[in-house]
Amino acid sequence: MSTVLIIGASRGIGYELAEQYVEEGARVIATARDEAGLAKLRDIGCEALKLDVTNPASVSGLSWQLDGERLDIAWQVAGVICSRANALSPPTQQEFDRVMHANVLGPMQIIPQVAPMVESSKAPGGGRFGFISSEMGHIGSVGSSGAWLYRVSKSALNMAMASARHSYPHATFVSFHPGWVQTAMGGESAPVTVQASAAGLRKVLANATRADSGSFMRYDGTALAGW
């Protein structure tokens, strides 16, 4: 039985990943910020841990909660969106701190705690660590400055992943664009269902090899070149 950790699993893509892994027969450890989210995760068979990625004190206790675990798969899903403001308007310090704490500082605090547990996996091909980013953070294809704070945060997350993988050579690190997904963030008009996105993400990460470590992929397995 594989052991899977999902950071940020109380709704959307994270919750769907948790459901699909449980249905597959994996042991799933999943995090949520509040009791309602924790209860939802327990109801579907997850081991639920309380974690708020925007709170450094909460994040600092993650390794203690996971003490002794060997992780075959880990997912960094938790993140926040910002306004659609473009570069004609500067972000406020409060909004900058909120978005960058959740989307960049949180993952950078999580990686040193979780990555050694991923490296310890005995799964064929080793452990794998997936990060939910966004095509909006892809510098090579940027077409506007809309939601520029969110774009900057996801580009920074990609750099954090690409940098960190050099310190953990026995694990495979991959950033993902999950598609424009029908979630609270993506809206009902999005073309990709949350079920299809999660299934694709799981398949691509499961098939990723060490040669793929540091890459940026769409949920369907196509590469996003040029970052």
C-alpha positions in Angstrom: 0.0 0.0 0.0 1.4 3.4 -1.0 1.4 6.3 1.4 0.3 9.7 0.0 0.4 13.1 1.6 -1.8 15.9 0.3 -1.2 19.5 1.6 -4.4 21.4 1.2 -7.1 18.8 0.7 -10.3 20.2 2.1 -11.8 21.2 -1.3 -11.3 21.4 -5.0 -8.4 19.6 -6.6 -6.9 18.6 -3.3 -10.1 16.9 -2.1 -10.5 15.1 -5.4 -7.0 13.8 -5.3 -7.6 12.5 -1.8 -10.8 10.8 -2.9 -9.2 9.2 -5.9 -6.2 7.9 -3.9 -8.4 6.5 -1.2 -10.5 4.7 -3.9 -7.3 3.3 -5.3 -6.5 1.8 -2.0 -3.7 4.1 -0.9 -3.2 5.3 2.7 -3.9 9.0 2.5 -2.7 11.7 4.9 -4.4 15.0 4.1 -4.3 18.4 5.6 -7.0 21.1 6.2 -7.1 24.4 8.0 -10.2 23.9 10.1 -12.3 21.3 11.8 -14.9 21.2 9.1 -12.3 20.4 6.5 -10.7 17.8 8.7 -14.1 16.1 9.2 -14.7 16.0 5.5 -11.4 14.2 5.0 -11.9 11.7 7.8 -15.3 10.9 6.2 -13.7 9.6 3.0 -11.1 7.6 4.9 -8.1 10.0 5.1 -5.8 10.5 8.1 -6.5 14.2 8.7 -3.9 16.7 10.0 -4.5 20.3 10.9 -2.3 22.7 8.9 -2.5 26.3 7.8 0.1 27.1 5.2 -0.3 30.8 5.8 0.7 30.4 9.4 4.5 29.8 9.9 4.0 28.4 13.4 1.5 25.9 12.1 3.8 24.8 9.2 6.8 24.5 11.5 5.0 21.6 13.3 4.3 19.5 10.2 7.4 17.3 10.6 6.4 16.6 14.1 3.0 15.5 13.0 4.6 13.3 10.3 7.4 11.9 12.4 8.7 8.7 11.1 6.6 8.6 7.9 7.9 7.3 4.6 6.0 9.0 1.7 5.6 7.6 -1.8 3.7 10.6 -3.1 3.4 14.1 -1.8 1.3 16.9 -3.2 1.6 20.6 -2.4 -1.9 21.9 -3.4 -2.7 24.6 -0.9 -2.7 28.1 -2.3 -4.8 31.3 -2.7 -5.9 33.5 -5.6 -5.8 37.3 -5.6 -7.8 40.0 -7.4 -7.6 40.2 -11.2 -5.8 43.6 -10.9 -3.1 44.1 -13.6 0.2 46.0 -13.6 -1.6 49.4 -13.8 -2.2 49.0 -10.1 0.3 48.0 -7.4 -0.6 45.4 -4.9 -1.1 46.5 -1.3 1.5 45.2 1.1 -1.3 43.3 2.9 -2.4 41.5 -0.3 1.2 40.8 -1.3 2.0 39.2 2.0 -1.2 37.1 2.0 -0.6 35.7 -1.5 3.1 35.2 -1.2 2.9 33.7 2.3 0.4 31.1 1.1 1.8 30.4 -2.4 5.5 30.7 -1.8 6.6 30.9 1.8 4.3 28.0 2.9 5.7 25.6 0.2 9.3 26.7 0.9 8.8 25.9 4.6 7.1 22.6 3.8 9.7 21.2 1.3 12.6 20.7 3.8 10.2 18.9 6.2 8.5 16.7 3.6 11.1 16.0 0.9 13.3 13.8 3.1 10.3 11.6 3.7 9.6 11.4 0.0 13.3 10.5 -0.6 12.9 7.6 1.9 10.2 5.9 -0.3 10.8 2.4 -1.4 8.4 2.6 -4.3 9.7 1.7 -7.7 11.3 4.7 -9.2 11.4 6.4 -5.8 9.2 9.0 -4.2 7.5 11.8 -6.1 6.6 15.3 -5.0 4.0 17.3 -7.1 3.3 21.0 -6.8 0.1 22.6 -8.1 1.2 25.7 -9.9 -0.5 27.4 -12.8 0.1 28.2 -16.5 -0.4 31.8 -15.4 3.0 31.6 -13.8 4.7 30.4 -17.1 6.9 33.2 -18.2 7.4 31.8 -21.7 3.7 32.2 -22.6 2.5 35.2 -20.5 0.0 37.1 -22.6 -1.2 39.8 -20.2 -0.5 41.3 -16.7 -4.0 40.3 -15.4 -3.8 38.9 -11.8 -0.1 39.8 -11.9 0.4 39.1 -8.2 -0.9 35.6 -8.6 1.3 35.1 -11.7 4.4 36.2 -9.7 3.6 33.9 -6.8 3.2 30.8 -9.1 6.4 31.7 -11.0 8.2 31.9 -7.7 6.7 28.5 -6.6 8.1 27.0 -9.8 11.5 28.4 -9.0 11.3 27.0 -5.5 10.6 23.6 -6.8 13.2 23.7 -9.5 15.8 24.8 -7.0 14.9 22.4 -4.2 15.1 19.3 -6.4 18.9 19.7 -6.5 19.0 19.2 -2.7 16.9 16.0 -2.9 18.2 14.0 -5.8 16.6 10.8 -4.7 13.0 12.2 -5.3 11.3 13.4 -8.4 9.9 17.0 -8.2 7.3 18.2 -10.7 5.3 21.4 -11.0 1.9 21.2 -12.7 -0.7 23.3 -14.4 -3.9 21.5 -13.4 -5.9 23.0 -16.3 -8.7 25.6 -16.0 -10.7 23.5 -13.6 -14.3 23.7 -12.4 -13.6 24.6 -8.8 -14.5 27.6 -6.6 -11.3 29.3 -8.0 -11.8 28.3 -11.6 -15.6 28.8 -11.8 -18.4 26.8 -13.3 -17.5 27.8 -16.9 -14.1 26.2 -16.8 -13.6 23.4 -19.4 -11.9 20.8 -17.2 -13.7 18.9 -14.5 -12.0 18.4 -11.2 -12.2 14.7 -11.6 -10.4 14.8 -15.0 -7.7 17.2 -13.6 -7.0 15.0 -10.6 -6.9 11.8 -12.6 -4.5 13.3 -15.0 -2.3 14.8 -12.3 -2.1 11.4 -10.6 -1.2 9.6 -13.7 1.5 12.0 -14.9 3.2 12.1 -11.5 3.0 8.3 -11.1 4.8 7.9 -14.4 7.4 10.7 -13.8 11.0 9.6 -13.6 14.1 11.2 -12.2 14.8 12.6 -15.7 11.6 14.6 -15.3 12.6 16.1 -12.0 12.4 19.9 -12.1 10.0 20.0 -15.0 6.7 22.0 -15.5 3.9 20.0 -17.0 0.2 20.2 -17.7 -2.2 17.8 -16.2 -2.4 15.9 -19.5 1.4 15.3 -19.5 2.4 17.9 -22.1 5.5 19.9 -21.1 5.5 23.7 -20.5 8.9 24.6 -21.9 10.8 27.8 -21.3 9.2 28.4 -17.8 
